[in-house]
């Protein structure tokens, strides 16, 4: 992975998150919640997880969509959100960073943060999407992942 800043190119160390998760996840033994805030990288990481069939290894995702204003990858982000539904996840709600800051400033809890159910009505930046695996879908992604690993 490379970082370009002020005309300089720097090589950064990175891991293949999808492969790492597949190695560490213990089906039926571990509940995994992934909170993702990777400025500009959440789309390619999640896209690879879909292709590798590792999205179902976690049962809950909290994703900060930092790229909502980027028209070049907007269609890919929408595709990823649809694939969450296709892979057995429900979009519970959206939250905004500004709302969370207001609540935490008065020592409130996450339960007090305003939940949004229509993405069109919220700010384009600093938005978190909260997905949860549907209980009836818990077995399917794990079986597919095991089958995929057996063929390798």
Beta strands, then each sheet from edge to edge (+ up, - down):
strand 1: 2-5
strand 2: 8-11
strand 3: 33-36
strand 4: 60-65
strand 5: 89-96
strand 6: 127-133
sheet 1: 1+ 2-
sheet 2: 3+ 4+ 6- 5+
end
